[in-house]
Structure formats: structure tokens, C-alpha cells
Amino acid sequence: MLLPRLLLMRSAASVTRRAFSLRGMSLQGKAPDMAEENSHLLVTNVRNRLRAIVGASTNWSDHQQALEDRLSLSSQLARSQDELPVRRMKDSYMEVHLPLGTQPRLRESYLTFHNSVRFGRILEDLDSLAVLICYSHTHNEALKRSPLSIVTALVDKIDMRKHIIYPDCDIKLTGHVTWVGKTSIEAKMHMTQYHEGAYTPVLDATFVMVARDPENKRAAFVNPLKPEGPEEEKLFQEGEINKTRRVQLSSASLLKVAPTGEERKIIHSLFLNTLDTKTVSFRGRVLPPNSVWMEDAKVKGLEICHPQERNIFNRIFGGFLMRKAYELGWANAFSYCGSRPSLVAVDDILFQKPVEIGSLLLLSSQVCYTEGKYIQVRVHTEVMDPLTRQHNTTNVFHFTFLSETDVPNIVPQSYGESMLYLDGKRHFNQTVEST
């Protein structure tokens, strides 16, 4: 029952299996509302709009002066949420265009070597749009620059609704704020693509952002949100439910509490299946047929964080981190299953610490759970200080991929790997339940 539904959502690194010709591009991918004479906000201009909002410089050499200039904005912060005017959901509504069909010159930076769309680039665009949506919610016409530093706290969920993203068809991204706490904001976004004369849904995404002071050192209050009508009330309540769910998942984390009784049985069964019956020893382990040791299902990478990838606050852009993590996770899934996997969902991307310019960023991808044709991949990123040799975790990413055929079973050996296995199974089950 699960397979037919998820087959409809296959997307991502294989984002399209359809070959196309740049010379013979069909007009079917050109949306009427994306003609070049129309004055719509393009994806390529979103980050420029964000720089203007906060007063960020486009030159790295000016970044220190820009940071010092923002320090004076602290006096403009609200002392309580009650001081801020109430906003409506439509106040933050944004529509951004990615005219891959109408403006072919943009297509090059979104193409893979398979002539498909780089989903990592889409993740970057979603992250930038989420920040812009939140700034629209907190906009104060009396101020030339926003005193808020709005950054990504986590990506709650990205669900694929279509198994193809065409590389020669126009894309539209829309979204608005759906829930607000005192210092945090939830934004939902939707991506559609123009094909055969109509826009069709591609994905739905939920991001949670946090507001900080100009120095990005402490939390700052944001405008309250007032839902209007039953549909908006439902969206707001979903935001409350999402918040409660995140708290519950955090409190039940395997880093804090022991596995459940059922989970302990699963791990013990895996252990028994790997015992060498000839030796009658707990130390003798044998890999079962059609299986792979978890230790042998890793792919690692390293990035030197250059100024080119900075955000408007002169830290490494969160979308860049998501793109690199996704591409490493996809490569791991590709090598594991032996065919081009499709993305089913992105789940629970946590941003624990900002990544500074000049950091050495270590990325480690691990296949942590498999079931049938599905591969659950966890990507852990950390920064390393070459002088002190200290490592600090910055992000954890969770991706669910789908293979064309059944994949080998992943098998943990150590207790730590067993916890990764259970954590992967939990994330996979959440993906299944939400589809």
C-alpha cells in the first residue's frame, strides 16, 4: 500500500528521468505569467532583497563595518511582543519565480550531469524564501533596516508530491507565515511547476525560523499572528501541534533515554541473526545474506567555507549546508543501491550552531535504515578547529530515498550503530505516517 503512494512522490537527485534538448526546448514549459516583461520577484533576486532589508554589504571586505553598523539597531528591538502590531497570514505571502523555461540562461546552474534538476539548489532557494517571508511578517515601515537577525532553526519537513521536476519548465515558489511563537516563526512553502499548460504541485515544505538581536546573540520578539477564517485557524493549530511534536521527539531522543521495549527486541533480533552458530560465541559475528554492515555504508566529505557562501549575517548560508548534505546523502544512497535513487522526504534538519567563514566543515553520511526499496540516510556535519583539533556538531540531516529495486539490509554491529538504526527507523516511520 505504501509503495504506490510514494512512487508518485519520487523526486530529487534523479529529479527527472526525462532527457531533453536545449536546442529543441518545448514551449510547454513557458508559463504566461513568467514573461520577461512581467515584474515578478525572481529567485535570483531574493538574496539581494534580503541584503537590502538588513543593510548587508555585497563585498566581503566591508563585512566588518556592516556588522558594526548593525550594532546600533539594538535599541529598535521590541521589549515585549505586546509592543508589536498583530500581523495576518496574507501580510507575509510571497510568490517567487524560477523561470527555467522562459529564461534558459538560468538553467545551467540548476542542471545535473543527468540533465535533471539539482535538488540541492532548490533547497537553497527554499531557505532564502523562508527568511524573506519572515522578514515580510516583521516588516516595520518606519525603519530603514530591520534590527532582527532571522535565521533558520530547523527544516521540519519537505514532502515530495511529484516524481519529476522538468529542467526546461518554469517553477513557482509561494509561501507565508503559518504560526508564530514569541521569538520563532513557522513558514510553509509550496513549489509548483508549469507543464502542459498548467501548474502542478511538486513539493510542500515547512521551515522554522528564529529571530535574534543584531549581533545574533540573544532571542528577539516577533510580531504576533492572528489567523482569519477556518482555513488559517487550521494552519495555526497545525503549527501548535508541530511544536508539541518536536518537544516530544526531543524528550524521547535516544541520546537521552533508552530504547522502548519493542525497539530493544528489534536490536536483539538483529544481533542474534549475526551470531556465528559454529563458534557459539557472543564475539563471533557473521553478515547475513543480502546485507551490508553499517560500517561499510558511509560516505564522507570536507568543505572549506569560503566567503562566497556566506549569508547576509556573514556566516555560512544554511541553504549551502543543506545542498552539500543532500548531495552527499544522495551519493551515499546511489552507491548503496547501485541505481539513481529518488527523494521521498527531507525530515527534521536541525541547525545547532552557525558555521563561521573559514571553517573546515566535515560531512559524514550514513545509511542507517533500510526497508524494501527505501533507504534512510543521516548526514552529520561538524566544524573542526585545526589548531585545537576540537570538533563541534553544527547540523544533522535526515533524508528518505527510494530505489528502483529492493536494497540490501543494513546491519549494525556496535551499540552506537544500533541506536543510529533505531533513530533511522523512527524517522522513516514518521515519513510513512505523513504520506
N, C-alpha and C positions, 0 to 999 in steps of 0.2 A: 504493500500500500504506500509505503514511504517513497519508493523509487520513482513511480510515475510523476509524483508531485515535484520531486527535486530535479528530475530531468528537465522540467520546464524552467528551472532557475539556473541552469548551468551557464556560468559566465566566468570571466576573469582572465587569467593569463591566456587561456585559449579563447578569450572573449569572443572570438568568431572563428568559425571553420571555413568561412566563405572567402575564396580568393577573389581579388578584384583587380581591375586595371586602372591605373592612374590616367591613362590616355582615354579610355572609353567609359569614364565615370557616368553613371546614370543620373538623370535629373531628378529621379525619385527621392534622392536623399536631400534635396534642397527645400527647406521649409520656406513658405512665402513670407513669414514674419522675421526671417533672418537675412533679408536682402541687405547689402552693404549700406544702402542709403537710410536704413532704419536706425534710429538712435537707441539701441539696446545696450545694456551693460554686458561686455564680453568677459569671459573667464580670464583672459589675458590682462584685463584692467582691474580685476578685483584687488590684487595686492597693491596697486598704485592708489586705489581708493582708500585702502587701509592705512597706507603711509600718510596720506593727507589728513586722515582723521586724528592720528596720534602725533603728527608732526615729525615723522621719522625721515631721516635723510636717505637718499638713494646711493650715497657714496660711503663706503666703509671708512674712509679717512675722517669723515665727520661724525662718526657714531658716538664718540665720547662727548662731544659738545652737545649732540642731540639728547643724550641721556641726562646731562647736567641741566639742560633747558627744561626737561620734564619734571625735575625735582620741585620746581616752583608750583606745579599743578596740584600738589597735595592739599593745599588749602581749599581747593574747589571740590573736594570729596564730601559727600553727604555724611553727617554724623550718625544718622539712623535712616532706615528705609522709609520711615514716615515722612521724611523731608522730600522724598522724590515723587513726582507725579505718576499716577497709575497709567499703564500702557495697555493697549489692546493687541490681540494677535496680529491683526492686519497692519498695525504700525510697523512691524518688523518684516513684513512679507517682502521677499526678494525674488527676482527672476533673472537668471544669468544664462547667456547663450554661449555654446561652444560650436561654432559653425564649421564642422569638419567637411560638410558637403558644399556649403556656399563659398567658403574661403579655403581652398585647398592648401594654401601656404601654411596653415596651422597644422595640417595633418601630419607633417613629418615628425614633430616632437611627440606625437601620440602613437606612432606605429611601432609594432614589434617586428622582429625578423620573419614572423609568420604572416605578415601583412594583416595583423589584427590590432586591436586597441590595447595600449598599455594600461592595465587597470591601476597600476601604481600612480599614474598621472591623474586618474580620476580621483583617487584618494587624496591627492594633494589639492585638487580643486574643491572637493567637499570640505576639507579642513579650512581652507581660506574663506569659503562661503559661510561656513558656520560662524566664524569670527565676525564677518561683516554683518550677518543677521543680528548677532548680539549687540554690536555697536549701533545698529539701527534701533534696537529696542531701548538702549540707554541714551540715545541722542539728545543733546541739550542745545537748542538753537542759540542760546546766549553765550555759549563757549566756542572759541575758535578751534580748540583742540580738546579731545577727550582726556580727562585725568585718569581714566581707567586703563589698566592693562588686562585685557581679556585674553585668556589662554585656554587651550584645550586640556580638560581634566581627564576625560575618557571618551572612547567611542563605545557607546552602549551596544549598538547593533547595526549591522548592514546586511540586509536581506536582498538577495538577487531575485528578480521577478521575471527575468528573460534570459535565455541561454545564448543570445547573440547580441553583441554590440557592433554595429557596422562601422567600419573605419571611414566610409565616404558619405555618411548621413549626419545631418545636423542633430545636436544634442541640446536639451534644455534642462537646466537645474533650477528648481524652485524650493522655497522653504520659509519657515518663520518660527518664532519662539512659541513653544507649546506649554512650558512650565517654568516657574521661577521660584527659587528659594530666597534667602536673604542675600547671599553672595554668589549663587550659582544659577545657571540658565541652561535649560534643555531646548535644543533646536532640532526640529525634524525637517529632513530634506528629501526630495523626490527627484529622480532622474528619468526623463523620457527621451525617446529618440524618434525623429521623423523618418518614416519609411512607408513606402507605398501609399502616400497621400494622407497619412495620419500620424499623430504622436502615440506611441505605445509605452507603457511603463517598463523601466529597466531595473531600478532598484529603489529601496527605501532605506534611509539612514537616520540614526538618532545619535546626536553628539551632546555631551555635557561640557559646558564651559564654566570657568570660574573667573570672577573679577578680582583684580588685585590693585594695590596702590601704584602710583607712577614708578616706584622703584621695584615693584614686583616682590615686595617683602611681606605684606600682610593683606588680609582679605578686605574687600571694599563692597559697600552696599550697592545693589542694583534696583532699578525700578520694579515695583510690584506689577503683577499681571492680572487683568480682570477678564475672564472668559465671557463671551457673549453667545448665548444660544446653546442648545443641547450638544451640537457637534463639538464646539470648543470646550464645553464642560467635560465632555468625554475625553478629549485630548489632555486636558489639565489633570483629570483623575488618573489617566494612564501615566502621566509624569510622576504623580504621587506614588503609584504602585511601583514604578520603576525604581524610585528612590528607596522604597521599603525593601524591594527585592535585592538591591545592591547591598544594603546593610545586612540582610540575612545571609547572603552569599559570603560576604566578608567575614561574618562571625563564624560561619561553618567551614572556612578555609582549612585545607589540610595542613597549612603552615601553622595553624592554631589549635586544631582539635583532631582527635583520632578518627580514622575512617568509621563509617557505620558498620553494623554487624553484617549486612549484606555485602558491603564492599570488602570486608575482611575475608569473607568466603570466596569472593572472586579472586583475590590475590593468592589465597592459599591454593585454590584450584589451579591457577597458573603455575604456581611453584611445584605442585605435585606432577603436573604434566611435563615438567622439565627434568625430573629426577631420573638418574641412570639406574634402572632396575637391576642391572648386573652387579653394581657395587654396593647397593643397599646403604648409601651414604648421603647425608644431607649436603655434602660438598660437591658431589658429582652431578653435573648439570649437562643435559643433552637438549639441543634445539629440536623442537618438534617439526614434523614435515610442514612444508609451505609456511614457514615462519622466518622472522628476522629478529635478531637480538636488538634491543633498543639502542644499545651502544653503537650499532652499525648503521643507524638511520639518522645520522647527524650531518648537517652542512653548516660551516662557519664562514664568517666574513669579517672584514675590518674596513672602516671608513675613517679617513682623516677629514675632520669637519672644517671646511673652508668657509670664508665669509660669504661666498656666493650663495650658500644655502641658508643664510640667516633669515629670521623673521623680522617683523617691524620693531621688536624689542632687542634685537641683536643677540638672540640665542638661535640655536638651530631650529629651523622650521619643522613643526610637528608633522606636516604633510610629507616632508622629505624622509623623516624617520619611518613613517607608515609605508611609503613607497619602497624603501630599501628592505624593510622587514617583510613586506608582502612578496617582493621578488625573490628574496632568499627562501621564504617558505614555499613559494611555488616551485622553485628549482629543486628543493628537497622532495616535494611530493612527486615531481616529474621523474626524478632519479629513482624514487622508491617504487612507483607503479609501472615505469617503463613506457608511459604514453602521456600525452598532454592532458593534465587534469583541468577540471573546471571548478571555479569557485562557487560554493553554495552559500557561505555566510562568513562574515567577519564578526567576531564576538568579543566584547569585554577587553578592548585595548586600554590599558591603564598607563597614564603618564605620571610617573612617580617623581621624577626630578628633571629640571631643564638640562639640556645639553649645551655646554658653552662652546663658543668658537675656538677652534684649535684642539678640541678634544680628540682622543683616539677612541672611536666607537667600535666596540666588539659586538658582533651579532652571532647568535647561536640558534640554529633551527633544529628542532627535534620532532620527528614523528612520534607522537605519544599515545595514539589510539587508532585502531582500525576496526572497521566493521563492514563486511561485504565489499562494496566498491568505494567506501568512504575512508578518507584519510584525515585525521585531526592533527594539525601541526601547531606547535608552540614555538614562538620566536622570542628569545630573551635578549635584551640589549643592555649593555653596561659601558660606562666610560672607565678608562684606565689612566691613571696618572703615571707616566713613565718614570718620574723621579721617586715617588713613594711606593710604586707598584700596587697601590690600592685600587680596588675595583668597586664601583658603585652602580647598582641597578638603576636604570632610567625608565625602561618600558618593558611591558610584557604584552605580546600579541597572540591572538588565537584565531586560526583560520581553519575552515572546514572545506575540504576539496572532494571532488567526485571523479573517479577514474572510469574509463570505458569498460573495464572488466574487474572482476574480483581481485583484491590485492592480498599479498601475504599478511599473515597475522603478526602484529608487533608484540614482542615478548620482553618484559622487564626481567632483570636479574637481581639488582640490589633493591633495598627497601626504598631508597630515594627514587629510583626508576619506577617502582610500584606506585608511589604517590603521584608521579607525573602521569602514569597510566590512568589512575582514577580521576585525576583532575581533567585529563583529556576526555575521558568518558562522560564526566559531568557536563563539560562544555558541548560535547556532541549531542547529548540528550536534550540540552536546552535548545539547540538548533532544531532538532527533530520536533520538539513540542511546539515551537513557534511557527512551524510551517503548516 
